[in-house]
Amino acid sequence: MQRLLIVLLALVLAAPAPPLGAADPIELPDLGDASAAVISPAQERKLGEEFMRQARRSLAFVNDPEIAAYLDELGGRLVAHSDDPDTDFRFFAVQDSTVNAFAVPGGFIGVHTGLLLAAQSEAELASVLAHEIAHVTQRHIPRMLAEQQRTLPAMAALLAAVLLAGRGAEGAVALTAATMAQQGINFTRAAEEEADRIGIRLLAEAGFDPRAMPAFFERMQRINRHNETNLPEFLRTHPVTTSRIADSRARAERYPYKQVPDTLAFRLVQAKLRAAAPADPAEIARGFAHNLAQGRSAHAQAERYGYALALLRAREYAAARTQAQALVREAPDNMFYRTLQAEIELAAGRRDAGLALYARAYAREPGYYPLAVNYARALLAAQRARQAEPILRDALKRRPDDPVLYQLLSQASGALGNHAEAHRAMAEHYYLNGNAGAAIEQLELARRRAGDNYYLQASIDARLQAIRQELATLSPRE
């Protein structure tokens, strides 16, 4: 059943929703405790975590700590005004040029890099996140499950088709998905409308202009009209019609207009993605330089930051250093710039200078996740594992579900000769990346290296038992 629900999550959250009609808004059914009987909030979280573990094996996650931290900060600003502000939401970026985002029950929100780049303002990006947050807080998937309990045979057929994906089974997936989508059409319409309504409220209460939502919808619709053969992914998963735009605009107009400037972090993230585009770095750098010379940039600092990053990629270290120094003079407390400075020195072969820059920045902001990751990685590359290990352990207290931190901790522990701890950390890395079998192998190695340390052995045994029990639960029974 858990595997079945996981597949359903992927279907419902990624498959196209049917287009909205011109009828009056449809009210979501009052299911009372029906949805909780199908799946509790605690089960939702577990399913979301399992989805994330499997997704890391198939989706191209953006493992950039600065982008991750920015999304968490922006999302947290919206969640604070939601109906469930205590939910531990996680926001993550996926390397995908399509304009889209998706929600997974339990508080996991994925954002395509295409959306990050396409957003013309931070409020537009926030409007999409607010919509996805509403899908989670309103428990749309459990409520849909409660409505569709009679469709379990169709779900089972979908599971079989998904397991054969990549072997010519796409048609089977599409057919089963279409059947289920038709059965859930009314609920899907209502869920989208409710997510719009609540999303607009979140935008306003978080300090954004809620008019950004209908503005974004209108732009997506214009793109569709001018390029009907290449429908934006957002329109496939979030169908937008004139009536839906009109409804969202009417709701947004109830709030007083406010002009909210974009944060610098938003523009820096966009510049970072542009600088990392799959093209010749020197050509990308020339593009940034041209925009700066012509004044063709929404934010000069962000454009200069992107220029420095592109120069770094092009190995033009002296020019990159000059740009980074200018940025630090303008904003000495900005950690994007401090990290850039350190990375330039490290790439240029000036290891001690780069580590010194990281050390000063970390002394200022020891709780800043991106800095902990980048500094620890630099220390490990310089064979200074003893300095890196406490940084990583401290970061893991705040982000205990981060596979990157566990991988780095494994490297640090191994370099220090703590082989049992190295295997145990690598086990968590594998587990969080959806490879429970490899996690068990690492834990068994950790147990053999634990010696006569009773407490360490007991801890490893408990973790082994938990993962094996989870595998037994998820494995299909004969």
PLY file of the C-alpha trace (Angstrom):
ply
format ascii 1.0
element vertex 478
property float x
property float y
property float z
element edge 477
property int vertex1
property int vertex2
end_header
0.00 0.00 0.00
2.82 2.44 0.75
4.43 1.84 -2.64
1.02 2.32 -4.20
0.49 5.64 -2.47
3.95 6.85 -3.45
3.18 6.23 -7.11
-0.16 7.96 -6.71
1.58 11.01 -5.29
3.76 11.24 -8.35
0.76 10.80 -10.64
-1.50 13.35 -9.01
1.16 15.98 -8.54
2.78 15.68 -11.96
0.02 14.54 -14.33
-1.97 17.20 -16.21
-5.06 18.40 -14.44
-8.21 18.76 -16.55
-9.05 22.25 -17.80
-11.32 24.42 -15.76
-14.80 25.04 -17.02
-16.80 28.23 -16.98
-19.04 27.02 -14.19
-19.14 28.54 -10.72
-16.25 27.64 -8.42
-16.58 24.12 -7.06
-16.35 23.76 -3.31
-14.04 21.10 -1.95
-16.01 18.33 -0.29
-16.09 18.40 3.50
-14.57 15.02 4.17
-14.27 15.41 7.93
-12.07 12.60 9.19
-12.29 10.63 5.95
-8.93 11.81 4.64
-7.26 11.17 7.99
-8.62 7.62 7.88
-6.89 7.07 4.54
-3.57 8.68 5.47
-2.63 10.56 8.63
-0.39 13.66 8.66
2.42 11.52 10.10
2.00 9.01 7.26
1.95 11.89 4.80
5.35 12.97 6.04
6.76 9.47 5.78
5.44 9.12 2.25
6.91 12.48 1.33
10.28 11.45 2.73
10.16 8.19 0.77
9.23 10.11 -2.37
12.23 12.39 -1.83
14.59 9.45 -1.38
13.40 7.90 -4.63
13.32 11.26 -6.43
17.00 11.85 -5.71
17.72 8.77 -7.82
15.77 9.97 -10.84
15.61 13.78 -10.76
18.56 16.11 -11.33
18.61 17.87 -7.97
20.53 21.15 -7.87
23.10 20.53 -5.13
23.92 24.20 -4.68
23.61 25.15 -0.99
23.09 28.86 -1.71
20.12 28.17 -3.99
18.70 25.68 -1.47
19.03 28.19 1.38
17.36 30.92 -0.67
14.37 28.73 -1.51
14.02 27.67 2.13
14.10 31.31 3.22
11.53 32.45 0.66
9.31 29.45 1.29
9.58 29.86 5.05
8.42 33.46 4.73
5.21 32.17 3.11
4.75 29.12 5.35
4.81 31.37 8.42
1.43 32.74 7.33
-0.10 29.41 6.32
-2.74 27.35 8.10
0.01 25.02 9.32
3.07 27.18 10.09
4.69 24.45 12.18
5.04 22.02 9.25
8.71 21.44 8.44
8.68 22.37 4.76
11.63 21.62 2.49
12.15 23.50 -0.75
14.54 22.21 -3.38
15.59 23.01 -6.93
15.55 20.58 -9.84
17.72 21.10 -12.91
15.01 21.35 -15.55
14.55 24.11 -18.11
10.75 23.81 -18.09
8.77 26.41 -16.14
7.19 24.42 -13.34
7.01 23.53 -9.65
5.40 20.67 -7.75
4.33 19.75 -4.23
4.76 16.47 -2.39
2.65 15.77 0.73
4.51 16.18 3.97
5.92 19.58 3.05
8.30 19.06 0.11
8.21 21.62 -2.71
10.26 21.19 -5.89
11.10 24.17 -8.11
12.44 23.81 -11.65
15.38 26.02 -12.55
13.33 27.08 -15.55
10.82 28.70 -13.21
13.56 30.44 -11.21
14.86 31.99 -14.41
11.46 32.77 -15.95
10.10 34.66 -12.95
10.20 38.37 -13.75
9.90 39.29 -10.08
10.35 37.60 -6.73
6.62 37.99 -6.15
5.92 35.86 -9.23
8.14 33.09 -7.90
6.53 33.45 -4.47
3.07 33.16 -6.05
3.91 29.70 -7.41
5.41 28.59 -4.10
2.34 29.88 -2.24
0.09 27.86 -4.54
2.11 24.69 -3.94
2.23 25.30 -0.17
-1.57 25.47 -0.18
-1.76 22.05 -1.86
0.16 20.65 1.11
-1.50 22.51 3.97
-4.99 21.77 2.64
-4.07 18.08 2.34
-5.32 17.83 -1.21
-3.80 14.43 -1.87
-5.26 12.68 1.22
-8.61 14.27 0.43
-8.38 13.01 -3.12
-7.52 9.54 -1.85
-10.57 9.63 0.40
-12.69 10.49 -2.63
-11.13 7.83 -4.82
-10.86 4.79 -2.58
-12.80 2.82 -5.19
-10.01 3.37 -7.74
-7.40 1.20 -6.03
-7.40 -1.37 -8.87
-6.55 1.44 -11.29
-3.75 2.55 -8.96
-2.37 -0.99 -8.88
-2.38 -1.07 -12.67
-0.53 2.23 -12.68
2.08 0.84 -10.28
2.75 -2.10 -12.59
3.08 0.26 -15.55
5.46 2.59 -13.73
7.67 -0.33 -12.73
7.99 -1.09 -16.45
8.66 2.53 -17.41
11.50 2.82 -19.84
10.55 -0.54 -21.39
7.79 0.66 -23.66
5.17 1.02 -20.92
4.55 4.77 -21.35
1.27 4.06 -23.11
0.04 1.96 -20.18
0.95 4.74 -17.75
-0.85 7.35 -19.84
-3.97 5.21 -20.20
-4.27 4.46 -16.49
-3.48 8.06 -15.58
-6.14 9.33 -17.96
-8.73 7.00 -16.40
-7.92 8.19 -12.90
-7.79 11.85 -13.92
-11.27 11.63 -15.41
-12.63 10.09 -12.21
-11.09 12.89 -10.14
-11.90 15.83 -12.41
-14.19 17.75 -10.05
-11.87 17.43 -7.09
-8.87 18.57 -9.14
-10.70 21.69 -10.30
-11.60 22.54 -6.74
-8.10 21.86 -5.43
-6.56 24.24 -7.96
-9.07 26.95 -7.12
-8.52 26.55 -3.40
-4.73 26.62 -3.84
-5.08 29.89 -5.81
-7.32 31.43 -3.17
-5.11 30.49 -0.23
-1.94 31.28 -2.16
-3.13 34.85 -2.77
-3.75 35.28 0.95
-0.28 33.94 1.78
1.29 36.35 -0.68
-0.45 39.35 0.83
0.24 38.38 4.43
3.90 37.66 3.66
4.34 41.16 2.26
4.14 40.46 -1.48
1.74 42.04 -3.94
-0.83 39.27 -4.62
-1.37 40.65 -8.13
1.79 38.75 -9.04
-0.24 35.53 -9.28
-2.69 36.60 -12.01
0.15 38.45 -13.74
2.16 35.24 -13.91
-0.88 33.29 -15.12
-1.46 35.83 -17.89
2.14 35.64 -19.03
2.01 31.85 -19.18
-1.20 32.09 -21.21
0.41 34.54 -23.65
3.35 32.18 -24.12
0.88 29.43 -24.90
-0.90 31.51 -27.54
2.35 32.39 -29.29
3.87 28.93 -29.07
1.11 26.35 -29.12
3.45 23.52 -30.12
5.58 23.94 -27.01
3.19 24.36 -24.12
4.90 25.64 -20.95
5.14 22.82 -18.40
3.37 25.00 -15.84
0.28 25.01 -18.05
0.36 21.23 -18.39
0.30 20.66 -14.63
-1.60 23.82 -13.65
-4.09 24.54 -16.48
-4.80 28.27 -16.70
-7.93 29.65 -18.32
-9.39 33.12 -18.69
-11.91 32.43 -15.93
-9.21 31.27 -13.54
-7.12 34.37 -14.26
-10.16 36.61 -13.75
-10.98 34.92 -10.45
-7.44 35.25 -9.12
-7.25 38.88 -10.22
-10.55 39.68 -8.52
-9.27 38.16 -5.28
-5.93 39.96 -5.54
-7.61 43.33 -6.11
-9.23 43.07 -2.68
-5.83 43.81 -1.16
-4.22 47.27 -1.26
-1.54 47.65 -3.91
2.03 47.60 -2.68
5.23 47.87 -4.67
7.67 45.40 -3.15
11.25 45.42 -4.44
12.93 42.09 -5.13
15.49 40.92 -2.62
19.09 40.90 -3.74
19.23 37.15 -3.02
16.55 36.51 -5.67
18.54 38.35 -8.32
21.79 36.67 -7.25
20.25 33.21 -7.59
19.04 34.07 -11.09
22.49 35.40 -12.02
24.11 32.27 -10.63
21.92 30.03 -12.76
22.61 32.10 -15.86
26.35 31.95 -15.22
26.18 28.15 -14.87
24.32 27.65 -18.15
25.61 24.81 -20.39
27.52 27.02 -22.81
31.01 28.40 -23.31
31.87 30.23 -20.04
33.85 32.89 -21.89
30.85 33.63 -24.09
28.59 33.80 -21.04
31.04 36.21 -19.39
30.99 38.44 -22.47
27.20 38.51 -22.27
27.30 39.71 -18.67
29.96 42.29 -19.51
27.84 43.61 -22.39
24.78 43.93 -20.17
26.79 45.84 -17.57
28.27 48.17 -20.18
24.85 48.86 -21.72
23.00 49.09 -18.42
20.78 46.19 -19.46
20.31 44.54 -16.11
17.55 44.52 -13.51
20.18 44.75 -10.79
23.76 45.86 -11.41
25.22 44.03 -8.39
23.59 40.77 -9.42
24.84 41.21 -12.98
28.36 41.82 -11.70
28.07 38.72 -9.51
27.06 36.62 -12.51
29.92 38.15 -14.48
32.43 37.15 -11.78
31.04 33.61 -11.65
31.31 33.26 -15.42
34.89 34.58 -15.33
35.67 32.01 -12.63
34.28 29.24 -14.84
36.37 30.58 -17.72
39.48 30.45 -15.46
40.05 34.18 -15.80
40.94 34.43 -12.13
42.45 37.91 -12.02
39.42 39.46 -13.71
37.05 37.47 -11.49
38.96 38.61 -8.39
38.59 42.25 -9.41
34.82 41.89 -9.79
34.46 40.01 -6.48
36.47 42.61 -4.60
34.22 45.36 -5.96
31.15 43.44 -4.78
32.56 42.92 -1.28
33.35 46.61 -0.99
29.69 47.39 -1.78
28.25 44.75 0.58
30.88 43.37 2.98
28.36 41.22 4.88
26.96 39.45 1.84
27.88 35.76 2.07
27.32 35.14 -1.64
30.20 37.53 -2.30
32.40 36.18 0.49
31.99 32.64 -0.82
32.75 33.81 -4.35
35.97 35.46 -3.15
37.13 32.28 -1.41
36.29 30.06 -4.38
38.24 32.29 -6.75
41.36 32.04 -4.59
41.03 28.26 -4.23
40.54 27.80 -7.98
43.55 30.02 -8.66
45.73 27.73 -6.53
45.94 30.14 -3.57
44.69 27.61 -1.04
45.72 29.39 2.16
44.18 32.68 1.01
40.93 30.93 0.09
40.69 29.07 3.40
41.46 32.26 5.31
38.57 34.00 3.55
36.27 31.10 4.41
37.43 31.10 8.04
36.62 34.79 8.44
33.23 34.39 6.80
32.37 31.34 8.93
33.34 33.22 12.10
30.73 35.83 11.12
27.93 33.41 10.14
28.55 29.95 11.65
24.89 28.99 11.30
24.68 29.75 7.57
24.20 26.39 5.84
25.80 27.20 2.45
28.92 28.52 4.15
29.25 25.37 6.28
29.02 23.12 3.21
31.44 25.11 1.06
33.96 25.71 3.85
33.94 22.07 4.93
34.38 20.92 1.33
37.37 23.27 0.94
38.90 22.02 4.19
38.57 18.40 3.09
40.20 19.19 -0.24
43.09 20.73 1.74
43.29 17.56 3.91
42.13 19.40 7.02
39.47 16.93 8.09
39.88 17.71 11.79
38.65 21.25 11.15
35.88 20.13 8.80
34.29 17.48 11.02
32.83 19.75 13.76
31.51 22.14 11.10
29.65 19.28 9.41
28.26 17.85 12.64
26.96 21.25 13.64
25.31 21.71 10.22
23.67 18.28 10.48
21.92 19.32 13.69
20.00 21.85 11.61
19.61 19.74 8.44
19.57 16.07 9.50
18.11 14.97 6.15
20.86 16.35 3.93
22.71 13.61 1.99
25.48 16.01 0.94
26.41 16.72 4.56
26.55 13.00 5.35
28.80 12.33 2.37
31.21 15.06 3.47
31.10 13.81 7.07
31.97 10.32 5.84
35.02 11.73 4.07
36.07 13.63 7.18
35.61 10.67 9.52
37.47 8.33 7.18
40.40 10.75 6.90
40.59 10.87 10.70
40.62 7.09 10.96
37.09 6.85 12.39
36.09 4.12 9.96
32.94 2.98 11.76
31.65 6.57 11.77
32.66 6.98 8.13
30.62 3.93 7.09
27.68 5.02 9.24
27.62 8.49 7.68
27.89 7.02 4.19
24.96 4.73 5.03
22.79 7.77 5.71
23.97 9.34 2.45
22.88 6.24 0.52
19.62 5.92 2.45
18.61 9.52 1.76
19.42 8.98 -1.90
17.01 6.07 -2.10
19.55 3.22 -1.99
18.57 1.29 1.14
20.54 -1.79 0.04
23.81 0.16 -0.09
22.93 1.78 3.24
22.60 -1.65 4.86
25.95 -2.73 3.43
27.61 0.37 4.89
26.01 -0.19 8.29
27.21 -3.80 8.32
30.73 -2.54 7.57
30.34 0.03 10.34
29.34 -2.69 12.80
32.44 -4.71 11.97
34.63 -1.64 12.51
32.93 -0.60 15.76
35.13 -2.88 17.85
34.02 -3.33 21.44
32.19 -0.01 21.59
28.87 -1.30 22.90
26.96 1.97 22.50
28.13 2.46 18.93
27.23 -1.12 18.04
23.79 -0.74 19.63
23.18 2.45 17.66
24.22 0.79 14.40
22.05 -2.28 15.12
19.03 -0.08 15.80
19.50 1.74 12.51
19.94 -1.54 10.63
16.75 -2.90 12.12
14.81 0.26 11.22
15.90 0.22 7.56
15.31 -3.52 7.18
11.87 -3.19 8.71
11.08 -0.34 6.33
12.23 -2.42 3.36
10.06 -5.32 4.50
7.06 -3.00 4.78
7.61 -1.50 1.34
8.32 -4.80 -0.42
5.32 -6.26 -2.21
3.95 -9.40 -0.60
3.30 -12.55 -2.53
0 1
1 2
2 3
3 4
4 5
5 6
6 7
7 8
8 9
9 10
10 11
11 12
12 13
13 14
14 15
15 16
16 17
17 18
18 19
19 20
20 21
21 22
22 23
23 24
24 25
25 26
26 27
27 28
28 29
29 30
30 31
31 32
32 33
33 34
34 35
35 36
36 37
37 38
38 39
39 40
40 41
41 42
42 43
43 44
44 45
45 46
46 47
47 48
48 49
49 50
50 51
51 52
52 53
53 54
54 55
55 56
56 57
57 58
58 59
59 60
60 61
61 62
62 63
63 64
64 65
65 66
66 67
67 68
68 69
69 70
70 71
71 72
72 73
73 74
74 75
75 76
76 77
77 78
78 79
79 80
80 81
81 82
82 83
83 84
84 85
85 86
86 87
87 88
88 89
89 90
90 91
91 92
92 93
93 94
94 95
95 96
96 97
97 98
98 99
99 100
100 101
101 102
102 103
103 104
104 105
105 106
106 107
107 108
108 109
109 110
110 111
111 112
112 113
113 114
114 115
115 116
116 117
117 118
118 119
119 120
120 121
121 122
122 123
123 124
124 125
125 126
126 127
127 128
128 129
129 130
130 131
131 132
132 133
133 134
134 135
135 136
136 137
137 138
138 139
139 140
140 141
141 142
142 143
143 144
144 145
145 146
146 147
147 148
148 149
149 150
150 151
151 152
152 153
153 154
154 155
155 156
156 157
157 158
158 159
159 160
160 161
161 162
162 163
163 164
164 165
165 166
166 167
167 168
168 169
169 170
170 171
171 172
172 173
173 174
174 175
175 176
176 177
177 178
178 179
179 180
180 181
181 182
182 183
183 184
184 185
185 186
186 187
187 188
188 189
189 190
190 191
191 192
192 193
193 194
194 195
195 196
196 197
197 198
198 199
199 200
200 201
201 202
202 203
203 204
204 205
205 206
206 207
207 208
208 209
209 210
210 211
211 212
212 213
213 214
214 215
215 216
216 217
217 218
218 219
219 220
220 221
221 222
222 223
223 224
224 225
225 226
226 227
227 228
228 229
229 230
230 231
231 232
232 233
233 234
234 235
235 236
236 237
237 238
238 239
239 240
240 241
241 242
242 243
243 244
244 245
245 246
246 247
247 248
248 249
249 250
250 251
251 252
252 253
253 254
254 255
255 256
256 257
257 258
258 259
259 260
260 261
261 262
262 263
263 264
264 265
265 266
266 267
267 268
268 269
269 270
270 271
271 272
272 273
273 274
274 275
275 276
276 277
277 278
278 279
279 280
280 281
281 282
282 283
283 284
284 285
285 286
286 287
287 288
288 289
289 290
290 291
291 292
292 293
293 294
294 295
295 296
296 297
297 298
298 299
299 300
300 301
301 302
302 303
303 304
304 305
305 306
306 307
307 308
308 309
309 310
310 311
311 312
312 313
313 314
314 315
315 316
316 317
317 318
318 319
319 320
320 321
321 322
322 323
323 324
324 325
325 326
326 327
327 328
328 329
329 330
330 331
331 332
332 333
333 334
334 335
335 336
336 337
337 338
338 339
339 340
340 341
341 342
342 343
343 344
344 345
345 346
346 347
347 348
348 349
349 350
350 351
351 352
352 353
353 354
354 355
355 356
356 357
357 358
358 359
359 360
360 361
361 362
362 363
363 364
364 365
365 366
366 367
367 368
368 369
369 370
370 371
371 372
372 373
373 374
374 375
375 376
376 377
377 378
378 379
379 380
380 381
381 382
382 383
383 384
384 385
385 386
386 387
387 388
388 389
389 390
390 391
391 392
392 393
393 394
394 395
395 396
396 397
397 398
398 399
399 400
400 401
401 402
402 403
403 404
404 405
405 406
406 407
407 408
408 409
409 410
410 411
411 412
412 413
413 414
414 415
415 416
416 417
417 418
418 419
419 420
420 421
421 422
422 423
423 424
424 425
425 426
426 427
427 428
428 429
429 430
430 431
431 432
432 433
433 434
434 435
435 436
436 437
437 438
438 439
439 440
440 441
441 442
442 443
443 444
444 445
445 446
446 447
447 448
448 449
449 450
450 451
451 452
452 453
453 454
454 455
455 456
456 457
457 458
458 459
459 460
460 461
461 462
462 463
463 464
464 465
465 466
466 467
467 468
468 469
469 470
470 471
471 472
472 473
473 474
474 475
475 476
476 477
